[in-house]
């Protein structure tokens, strides 16, 4: 199967290609390139990730199996969830022929949103404070990281909602 890369100088894609459901057009994970790949290959990569029972397991009833208590269960419950959107960004910097996809779940308002917030609560303390290795990044890196840490603590989350809307 062939995959094409388009650089930033290409300003249009013919309408026939946009309406062609045998190809999938996605932004690459890194570098800003546009990746045109066979839809069957793209869907196979998505299914490979979603059906991976090493990383994903079905949890029938977390409360009755004592994984979480009633209070946490009530927090995690979303009364009127929207359907989350799962997609991948091809990692062409790792392989051009069969790129793996970086999984993305757009889950604001979905059943996974409160789960992410719950995980964020426990993971944030592990990621801070942040120390910078000598000779890597200098002042610009320090300023950027300081700004990120400031907003994480100010907003009390790693996933602010509505800032870019």
Protein Blocks (a to p, Z undefined) as FASTA:
>chain_A
ZZddddfklmbdcfklmmmmkbccdddfbhoiacdddfklmmmmmmmmmmmmklpccdfb
lmlnomacfklmmmmpcfbacdddddddddfklomklccddddddfehiaklmmmmmmmm
mmmmmmpccdddehihpjmlmmmmmmmmmmmmmnopabdghklZZ
